[in-house]
Structure formats: structure tokens, C-alpha cells
């Protein structure tokens, strides 16, 4: 559903990442490397992060979509926030869409994720059978 909406946005280069258990930073980076077609993730997380960031910076209008975002652990959510905050020099920040059920709001209210909550966000409820919620940075 989210991908269908993004396909109608002129110039949006969507990067859809599907979260997998255990939801830590390493598995999130595995998903980013697959979504960005970067090949096998480097062993060192810092190298993997740099590869993701370089590829996103290379794209003219990236939009990051994280499916099942409620499964992400704090360190992985903080990395997603870090990606969003890396691009302040652009005319608009890189949109980040977190997709998951209603409980994603309680996950994001953790004190350790206060910086993620501090941005300007818009909540959308999609009219679907599974009641998915979208969170998009603006």
C-alpha cells in the first residue's frame, strides 16, 4: 500500500526496508543493503552504515520506508533517526516512513527515543484490514 502511494510521487526514489527479527542494528543494515542492492553487508557495522549513507546521499530524492518498524530495537530506531537527520542541507529532509501497527506509538514513546519523537511527524491511518499506521518525517 505504501509503495503504491510513493509510486505516484514525482521523483521519489523509495527504498523499502522490511524489518526482521531480532530487529537490531545489524539486521536493519542487512535489510538496507538488500534494498539498496549493495551486496553483502560488510562485517564492521560502521562500514555498513557508511555504505548505506553514501548510497542514500547519491540518490536525488530518497524516501526510506521501514516496514514492521515496531519490531526494531532502540539502537536500530536511533539509526533510522540518524539517517533522517543526516540530510538537513537538502531543500527538504529525506522522508522516512515507519510502517507498523498501532503499538509502534508506544515503542516510539520510550525515553531513549526522545530525539526521534522530537521531529515534526504526521500520523496517518490507512483504511486497510490490518489497520496499518504510517509515520512520516516532514
Order of alpha helices (4+ residues) and beta strands (2+ residues): alpha-beta-alpha-alpha-beta-alpha-beta-alpha-alpha-beta-beta
